[in-house]
Amino acid sequence: MADTTLAFLEKFKGDFEKMKLAAPDMVKGFGGLFQAIMKDGALKKKEKELVALGIAVAQRCEPCINLHVQKSLEAGNSPAEILEAASVAVMMQGGPAYTHIPVVIDALESLAPKT
């Protein structure tokens, strides 16, 4: 199922372009908020991506999981750190978050460098 992650990310590129055309103010506003919050501050971007991933798992948002696994890897997190952050979400949210750990694993299988 890891191919679904790559398919989602490819489709999202096109969807993002459509959103920029259809709702430019919304995209600009959200993008500005995202950039302002996700830069290094008291917490590093690397840590913030793990927080975002944990919330994505707790909220059971598959698109968010895929995007934040990708961004977590890009920020320098290891697959082990990503799975541990997702595990914290399971501890806090329970069974519904637990059922979304395979989405995290699929995304890691698609996106993490092979060692």
Secondary structure as UniProt FT lines:
FT   HELIX           2..22
FT   HELIX           24..38
FT   HELIX           45..59
FT   HELIX           62..74
FT   TURN            75..76
FT   HELIX           79..93
FT   HELIX           95..98
FT   TURN            99..100
FT   HELIX           101..111
//
